[in-house]
Amino acid sequence: MTSAVIGALRVNLGLDSAAFQDGLKKAQSGLSRFGSMAKTGLMAGAAAAAAGLAAFGVSVKGAIDAADDMSKMAQKIGIPIEELSRLKYVADLSGVSMQTLATGVRKLSVNMTDALAKPTSEVAAAFQKLGIELTNADGSMRSSQDILVQLSDKFAAMPDGAEKTALAMKLLGKSGAEMIPLLNGGSEALRQMMAEADSFGQVFTKEMAPTRRPSMTISRG
């Protein structure tokens, strides 16, 4: 083989080697960038998944806490949690706060009991004037929700004014005046909104409330 041929081969081999090295470097650089992008993508995906799980956890906790609060309030007022959550839905639509609703319904229950115990009292006379029977056919006391629904018809038929406000406060306590917007629509509107609460999944049941076990103190001997 002549020296000219050998020289040409060396030149070609050198060029091929240089091209190979350059290609290898580019490939390594591309892989590095891909790895970086993949890592960033995975980290972003993991962060999004973590954020989603956190939001879901907050949502679940919020629902549990709401059910727990509703259960406690229902026990304080003395009405089923289902009835209270329906009334809360109506109160929200009427611009009446939960605290106002709870106070009014609690006072109504107390007045119902007092009116049955003292038929000649002023509060008993107020129920009688409105034509509201406090007991069922079997002699058992009607629920406060039933009475509230009937009261709404009476209030809807009355003009707004001092007499209506005074009557509301007599039967529902200090929250009576604030509850007038809830009652002014009448029983048909009240029942319709209560039915909406069921349709929209706004009704809590006692099974939804978390069970609170009393803490136990272990004495050490």
Protein Blocks (a to p, Z undefined) as FASTA:
>chain_A
ZZklmmmmmmmmmmmmmmmmmmmmmmmmmmmmmmmmmmmmmmmmmmmmmmmmmmmmmmmm
mmmmmmmmmmmmmmmnopafklmmmmmmmmmmnopafklmmmmmmmmmmmmmmmmmmmmb
mklmmmmmnopafbdfkopacdfklmmmmmmmmmmmpccdjklmmmmmmmnojmlmmmmm
mmmnojmlmmmmmmmmmmnopaccfklpccdddddddddZZ
